[in-house]
């Protein structure tokens, strides 16, 4: 993408949150990463998200993150929009990665700086400093998992900052979703940050979703989203219900650990997580296999096992 206007125009639909495959010794598997990217693009995903929380960016150095950005953009080119997570606790690192992401043609995704006792005013000031650094604008990621949840009133302030093109909303409280959809919809792009419960935000008028589990179940989650997009809520609901037991495992054992294990079982390049995360035990992997076998037995899922 060349500028903010192109980012605004193309930022919609279903984005695969691409896991970062690591070898057993913790090295990047860039060949496997490229295969994962090509798979979701070929299936028809509208975009991808690289190096986010489920992409394990906190376990990477800033140099590794910059290398990851460059490698991915070389693979993708301009075929689909790419969100590049430039979040961090060190504002200098965030600034450098935000500028690089924009220069490469990606859309930087920025969280509030996760430091203790940061105030709302300091958060707004932080985003005002980051937004002008990227020629493609920035995407604000409201990520409760980092310990900071931005309330709708603060998101409205951020929406007024020139260069903010969208919000990726991780707080799925129904009241917050209702406020955001009705007060910010049309002003900037709204993304649901979780595929575990995206039907509600989409019905409220959100512009798209980002999905980690589409690394393991790309066909099923894409079909669910497209049904909803085509106003077929009944089919979307039925397809979403198909993988409830898998979602329960994901909530219990964590993402991206479970996603990577499921990808490996399907013959995809999930590989390993990097410390401090730990790969799933053989016992849990057996549970995952059982759920994948159940899905594979239902022709509606599109799931196959190797």
Secondary structure, 3 states (H helix, E strand, C coil): CCCHHHHHHHCCEEEEEECCCECCCCCECHHHHHHHHHHHHHHCCCEEEECCCCCCHHHCCHHHHHHHHHHHHHHHCCCCEEEEECCCCCHHHHHHHHHHHHHCCCEEEEECCCCCCCCHHHHHHHHHHHHCCCCCCEEEEECHHHCCCCCHHHHHHHHCCCCEEEEEECCCCHHHHHHHHHHHECCEEEEECCCCCCHHHHHHCCCEEEECHHHCCHHHHHHHHHHHHCCCHHHHHHHHHHCHHHHHHHHHHCCCHHHHHHHHHCCCCCCECCCCCCCCCHHHHHHHHHHHHHHHCCCCCCCCCC
